[in-house]
């Protein structure tokens, strides 16, 4: 159970469900309730298939390419850090795609499961094991689905400004996790020599 919580928190920060809330509302504001529910289902299905598929194929791809976990931790940490800094410095997501097929792209990927979640999930897999990582990914995706389902009520409760502020806090935590990953990756690479 402890491994689940240790894997859950970094993935929760990488997913950033609160930061996705205003984006989801902006993308789906013109849709009726049944279409919105379909979009939520497509989003969750896309995110689940992509993240679980990457967990099972990620290590095989590493072996083929000759990439060590230390290499991936450093590269992934740098990518996460860049994402976090861009999120901290941006005023919001500007390029919305308005389409009835937005559940898979851009919501399912890259917004819900993008580089941050994929990188974090591979690291969590190494540190906390398969079952804890898969469970934490699935619970996070389910949590996002629930947040999206109750999005109208939640945005009224915390307000758009509150959602943006919480998103910035999540970005700062993501930057801290990225630095930790880079530090651990460098440590692993140094041990190889």
Secondary structure, DSSP 4 states (H G I P E B T S, - for coil): -HHHHHHHHHHHHHH-HHHHHHHHHHHHTTS-HHHHHHHHHHHHHHHHHHHHHHHHHHHHHHHHHT--HHHHHHHHHHHHHHHHHHHHH-SS-------TTTIIIIIIIIIISSHHHHHHHHHHHHHH-HHHHHHHHHHHHHHHHHHHHTHHHHHHHHHHHHHHHHHHHHHHHHHHHHHHHHHHHHHHHHHH-
